[in-house]
Amino acid sequence: MKKEFMKNSLYVMIIICVIGFIIIFSSGAIGKSMQYNYLQKYENAVPSNQLERYLNDITSNFRTAGQVISTLGGFGILLCGYAHYKEL
């Protein structure tokens, strides 16, 4: 029972870490998509410097969120690996 729980928690942490990396690497595409939606919302009446700032802020926010998620997943992987090592 305990080994099965450790194995399942290791899988969950690996998935969380991978999701974080996916968010990091796709933050540019997500930012561009949200920039396009922002431009459509205000019917092309947005100054270019404000649009560029919006893109940089959104991309940075998603990159930071991905880093936090992947870091938590990585630490979880290390803790699960250590717990599994102690069981051997």
N, C-alpha and C positions, 0 to 999 in steps of 0.2 A: 504494500500500500504506500509506504513512504517513498520507495524508489520510483513508483509510478507517478507520484505527485511531483517529485523532483524532476523527472523526465518531462512531464507536461509543463512545469513552470519554466524549464529551460527552453522548450519550444516556443512558449509565449514570449519570453524575453528576446529570442532570436527574431520572431516576427515583429516585435515592437522596434527593435534595432533596425531591421530592414525597412520598415515603414518610415522611420526617421530619415534614413538615407535617401529614400525615394522622394520625400518632401524636400530635402536639401537640394537634390539634383534637378528637381522639376520646379523649383521656386521661380526661376526665370520665366518659364512658360505660364505658370499660374499668375505671375505678376503682369505679364503681357495681356493675358485674358481678362484680368480684372481691370487693367487700364483701358482696354477696348470697351468693356461694359460701362466704365465710368464716362468715357467719351460719348457713348451712345445715350447715356442717361441725361447728359447735359447738352445734347444735340450739337456737338462740335463747337460749343462756345466756351471752351476752356483754354486759357493761355498755355503756351507750350512749356514754360518753365514750371507751372503748377502741375501739368501732366507728367513731366519728367520726375518731379519730386514725389508725386503719388506713386509712380512706378518703382522708384528706389525704396520708398518706405514699405510698400507692400512686399517687395522681393526680400528686403531685409527682415521683415517680420516673419515671413515663412521660413527663411533660412535659419533664423534664431530658434523658431519652434522646432524645426527638424533637428537642429543640433541638440536641443534639450531632450527631445524624445529619443534620439539615438544614443545619447550619453546615459540616460536612465536604462535603456535596454542593454547597453554594454556593461554597466555596473551590475545589472541583474544577471547577465550571462556569467560574469566573473563570480558572483556570489553563489549561483546555482552550481557552477563548476567546482567551487571550493567545497560546497556542502556534499556534492557527489564524491569528491576526492576523500573527504573525511569519513564517508561511509565505507569506502574500500578498506 
